[in-house]
Amino acid sequence: MKTVIFTGSGFSKACFKQEIQNDLLPDFLSAFESKQYINYLPNELVQLAQATNDVELIMSHFLNIGYIGLPHDLNPSKQHQRAIVFFRMALALYFRDKLKNEGIKYYEQECQYLIHEYIKDNFLTKENLTFITTNYDLGLEHIVNDVFKKDSYYYPGFEKTSSKGAEIPIFKLHGSVNWLEDRGSIERSGFANSTRNEISPHFFNELTIHPLPESNEFTLQANGKKYTPIMIPFFQQKSQWLELNKRWWGKQFKEIWQESYNRLVEADKIVFWGYGLPPADHHMFSFLLTVFKKTNAHIEIIDFSKLKKDSNLMKLANSICESKGKTPVIYYDGLVNFLKYEVET
């Protein structure tokens, strides 16, 4: 049975007590201010972030709020677009630093055993198992290495072929904290756009961040080289970012998303672990809408919020499946209880 396990931020939080973006926002703003990066942003963006503590709200509605306190010679719309891109990249880099977790540990040790048993009981192997995730962190990689063997995963679309005998595919739809683009020597002015990449989990601590506000970018520097992280900025501008970068990483991500789509529609079973479909992510909404319309797979959604409230993903899956005479299985009691139920029955 071809099975796709699709994970979101709730999965990393449940397994590793990994903080998600709203948990980290206050600390991010403090760090951002202390490094004076905050000076590159309009005051109203900073105030909105401080008042709401809600990244999704900021990304959804910032362009709609009043253009106040901006220089008269700047186009307000373009300035706000530049500000939100800069803010997003800064936030992504901050998460990158927080999520480097080379010493990642299970929050509940039972998770490790239960996930291993779940995969074994469902006869999931390199021939029939695919992982897809929206997460930047390395929690999923950690689990695959535990369940199978060290270096048993690879990144289709990013790595052209599996290496070192790696056989379990992990599709990372938004990029990863250990994906870096080599942009040339720090002694050279500007950037060299290239398709050179490194999967580099080994020198996190040596990387230093330098803002480039005139181009809405940051550069990471280490070993005499400049790098930019290969991570898609959050939410609303995903399509725009992919289009702007279509000659480089946009093309690469297009391959990742296309092959992910193929795996989903060809699957016999799709299991969502800790993913709720943020309402601001219109790109993902369209993607999953098309998947649900096309697939005949059995769909399971494991909710980790414990709120007993239907997420946007549940509503979308229910509405499409109902029109096809099917019903997705929804489990509200979190990962550990779900795995216990699956393993023990």
C-alpha positions as a printed Julia matrix, in Angstrom:
345×3 Matrix{Float64}:
   0.0    0.0     0.0
   1.54   3.29   -1.11
   1.46   5.6     1.9
   2.25   9.31    2.21
   2.8   10.79    5.67
   2.37  14.57    5.52
   3.63  16.52    8.55
   3.24  20.1     9.76
   4.46  22.15   12.69
   2.17  20.35   15.14
   4.13  17.18   14.5
   7.47  18.67   15.56
   5.85  20.29   18.57
   4.29  16.99   19.7
   7.41  14.88   19.12
  10.18  17.27   20.16
   8.41  20.13   21.95
   9.61  22.27   19.06
   8.29  25.81   19.38
   6.28  27.08   16.45
   6.38  30.56   14.95
   3.89  32.31   17.24
   5.68  30.83   20.28
   8.93  32.37   19.07
   7.61  35.74   17.88
   8.18  37.81   21.08
  11.74  36.56   21.42
  12.3   37.17   17.71
  11.16  40.79   17.98
  13.5   41.37   20.92
  16.42  39.83   19.05
  15.48  41.74   15.9
  15.43  45.04   17.81
  18.68  44.38   19.65
  20.48  43.87   16.32
  18.9   47.06   14.92
  17.37  45.16   12.01
  14.09  46.62   13.19
  15.2   49.98   11.79
  14.68  48.64    8.28
  10.95  48.08    8.83
   7.98  50.48    8.86
   6.82  51.28   12.39
   3.33  49.94   11.8
   4.66  46.48   10.9
   6.62  46.33   14.14
   3.64  47.59   16.15
   1.31  45.07   14.51
   3.68  42.23   15.35
   4.02  43.36   18.95
   0.28  43.88   19.42
  -1.01  40.7    17.79
   1.74  38.13   18.4
   0.28  36.37   15.36
   2.55  35.74   12.39
  -0.31  34.49   10.22
  -2.34  37.65   10.8
   0.66  39.8     9.93
   1.34  37.94    6.71
  -2.32  37.98    5.68
  -3.22  41.59    6.31
  -0.15  43.8     6.57
  -0.44  45.02    2.99
  -4.02  46.12    3.73
  -3.29  48.41    6.67
  -2.63  52.15    6.32
   0.61  53.36    4.82
   1.77  55.68    7.57
   5.17  57.11    8.41
   6.71  56.31    5.02
   8.94  58.66    3.02
   7.0   60.48    0.3
   9.36  59.4    -2.46
   8.62  55.71   -1.93
   5.73  53.86   -3.51
   3.82  52.69   -0.39
   2.69  49.42   -1.9
   6.18  48.45   -3.08
   7.72  49.58    0.2
   5.32  47.39    2.16
   6.02  44.44   -0.1
   9.76  44.94    0.46
   9.2   45.24    4.21
   7.18  42.05    4.44
   9.73  40.1     2.37
  12.54  41.38    4.58
  10.54  40.57    7.72
   9.77  37.08    6.48
  13.35  36.31    5.61
  14.52  37.61    8.97
  11.92  35.43   10.69
  12.92  32.4     8.63
  16.57  32.93    9.52
  15.7   33.31   13.18
  13.77  30.03   13.03
  16.7   28.49   11.26
  18.93  29.33   14.2
  16.36  28.05   16.68
  15.64  24.88   14.72
  19.18  23.76   14.03
  18.63  21.14   16.79
  21.51  18.84   15.97
  20.94  17.42   19.46
  17.21  16.94   18.93
  15.49  14.81   21.57
  12.02  13.33   21.82
   9.69  15.22   24.12
   7.96  11.95   24.95
  10.35   9.03   24.59
   7.35   6.82   23.92
   6.99   8.56   20.55
  10.13   6.92   19.19
   8.89   3.4    20.01
   5.33   4.05   18.82
   6.36   5.56   15.47
   8.72   2.62   14.9
   5.91   0.17   15.67
   3.4    2.08   13.53
   5.71   1.94   10.5
   6.48  -1.74   11.1
   2.81  -2.73   11.67
   1.75  -0.95    8.48
   4.52  -2.67    6.5
   5.95   0.67    5.42
   9.26   0.34    3.57
  11.4    2.17    1.03
   9.12   0.77   -1.7
   5.88   2.28   -0.44
   6.59   5.12    2.02
   6.93   8.83    1.25
   7.26  11.72    3.69
   6.12  15.24    2.79
   6.52  18.16    5.17
   6.05  21.91    5.36
   8.56  22.11    8.24
  12.03  23.62    8.04
  13.38  21.66   11.0
  15.18  18.3    10.98
  12.81  16.36   13.21
  11.5   14.15   10.43
  15.03  13.29    9.34
  15.81  12.33   12.93
  12.85   9.97   13.02
  13.67   8.33    9.68
  17.23   7.67   10.86
  15.89   6.15   14.09
  13.34   3.9    12.42
  15.46   2.76    9.5
  19.18   3.53    9.68
  21.52   6.52    9.68
  21.51   8.55    6.47
  18.56   6.58    5.15
  16.68   9.6     3.77
  17.23  11.84    0.77
  15.6   14.96   -0.69
  14.0   14.34   -4.1
  14.1   17.44   -6.3
  16.88  18.96   -4.23
  19.3   16.08   -4.46
  18.99  14.8    -7.99
  19.55  11.22   -6.87
  19.69   9.46   -3.54
  23.18   9.03   -2.15
  24.95   6.74    0.3
  22.25   4.14   -0.13
  19.56   6.54    1.12
  16.14   5.22    0.16
  13.41   7.08    2.09
  12.26  10.25    0.29
  11.5   13.4     2.27
   9.88  16.17    0.24
  10.38  19.52    1.99
   7.88  21.88    0.39
   9.22  25.03    2.05
  12.92  24.19    2.13
  15.07  23.22    5.09
  17.38  24.7     7.7
  20.24  22.63    6.28
  19.8   23.75    2.65
  22.16  26.56    1.7
  23.01  28.25   -1.56
  26.68  29.0    -2.12
  26.83  32.66   -3.25
  30.59  33.03   -3.58
  33.43  34.51   -1.58
  32.75  37.18    1.06
  35.48  39.23   -0.61
  33.42  39.52   -3.76
  30.8   42.28   -3.89
  27.24  41.26   -4.68
  25.88  37.77   -5.16
  26.46  35.14   -7.75
  23.12  33.55   -8.6
  23.74  29.89   -9.06
  22.32  26.45   -8.65
  25.19  25.43   -6.39
  23.87  24.07   -3.15
  25.07  22.47    0.03
  23.25  20.32    2.52
  25.15  21.58    5.51
  24.11  20.52    8.99
  27.68  20.73   10.26
  28.6   24.39   10.58
  25.45  26.01   11.99
  27.3   27.62   14.85
  29.87  29.25   12.56
  27.27  31.01   10.42
  26.8   34.72   11.08
  23.89  36.82    9.78
  24.37  40.08    7.87
  21.35  42.12    6.71
  21.12  43.52    3.17
  18.02  45.74    3.46
  18.42  47.3     0.01
  17.68  43.89   -1.54
  15.39  42.49    1.18
  17.94  39.81    1.93
  20.23  38.54    4.58
  23.46  36.75    3.95
  24.86  34.0     6.09
  28.64  33.9     6.24
  31.03  31.1     7.16
  34.32  29.63    5.98
  35.05  32.72    3.87
  31.85  32.25    1.83
  28.42  33.83    1.59
  25.29  31.72    1.72
  21.57  32.3     1.49
  19.12  29.85    3.05
  16.98  27.86    0.65
  13.65  28.37    2.37
  10.43  29.7     0.86
   9.14  32.75    2.77
   5.82  32.28    4.54
   2.32  32.32    3.14
   0.86  34.87    0.8
   3.81  35.61   -1.47
   4.82  32.0    -2.09
   3.71  32.06   -5.73
   5.41  35.42   -6.24
   8.65  34.19   -4.66
   8.67  31.09   -6.87
   8.07  33.2    -9.95
  10.84  35.68   -9.07
  13.26  32.81   -8.5
  12.11  30.64  -11.39
  15.58  30.51  -12.98
  17.1   29.19   -9.76
  15.34  27.74   -6.74
  11.87  28.41   -8.07
  12.54  25.76  -10.71
  13.87  23.37   -8.07
  10.85  23.85   -5.81
   8.51  23.44   -8.76
   9.98  19.95   -9.24
   9.59  19.2    -5.53
   5.95  20.31   -5.47
   5.12  18.5    -8.71
   6.59  15.19   -7.56
   4.91  15.62   -4.16
   1.62  16.08   -5.97
   2.26  12.92   -8.0
   3.01  10.91   -4.86
  -0.15  12.19   -3.16
  -2.56  11.46   -6.01
  -1.0    8.02   -6.61
  -1.1    7.03   -2.93
  -3.44   4.47   -1.47
  -3.33   6.19    1.91
  -2.54   9.77    2.98
  -1.96  10.52    6.65
  -1.69  14.09    7.93
   0.21  14.45   11.21
  -0.05  17.85   12.87
  -0.93  19.94    9.82
  -3.94  22.25    9.9
  -3.69  24.32    6.66
  -3.16  27.98    7.68
  -5.9   30.14    6.11
  -3.34  32.62    4.76
  -1.56  29.94    2.72
  -3.56  30.24   -0.49
  -0.92  28.37   -2.48
  -1.22  25.29   -0.27
  -5.02  25.52   -0.23
  -5.1   25.31   -4.03
  -2.54  22.51   -4.02
  -4.46  20.32   -1.54
  -7.82  21.12   -3.13
  -6.5   19.7    -6.4
  -5.02  16.67   -4.59
  -8.29  15.86   -2.79
 -10.27  16.16   -6.02
  -7.9   13.87   -7.89
  -6.95  11.21   -5.34
  -8.86   8.06   -4.43
  -6.68   7.51   -1.37
  -7.95   6.75    2.11
  -7.34   9.96    4.1
  -6.54  10.2     7.8
  -6.05  13.49    9.67
  -4.46  13.36   13.1
  -5.14  16.59   14.97
  -2.57  17.56   17.61
  -4.21  20.74   18.93
  -6.5   18.95   21.42
  -9.09  21.67   20.81
 -11.62  19.24   19.34
 -12.21  21.82   16.64
 -12.15  21.2    12.91
  -9.11  22.73   11.19
  -9.2   24.22    7.7
  -7.63  20.99    6.44
 -10.43  18.93    7.98
 -13.1   21.19    6.48
 -11.51  21.01    3.04
 -11.03  17.23    3.17
 -14.57  16.67    4.43
 -16.18  18.82    1.76
 -14.3   17.23   -1.16
 -14.52  13.64    0.15
 -18.24  14.02    0.81
 -18.8   15.01   -2.8
 -17.08  11.74   -3.8
 -19.07   9.62   -1.35
 -16.12   9.14    1.02
 -15.34  10.18    4.56
 -11.86  11.03    5.87
 -10.9    9.55    9.24
 -10.24  12.31   11.78
  -8.57  11.61   15.11
  -8.6   14.41   17.71
  -6.59  13.02   20.61
  -3.03  13.77   19.57
  -0.12  11.79   18.18
   0.72   9.5    21.11
  -2.87   8.37   21.66
  -3.36   7.84   17.94
  -0.21   5.74   17.68
  -1.14   3.72   20.76
  -4.53   2.98   19.25
  -3.0    1.99   15.91
  -0.26  -0.18   17.44
  -2.48  -1.9    20.0
  -5.44  -2.73   17.71
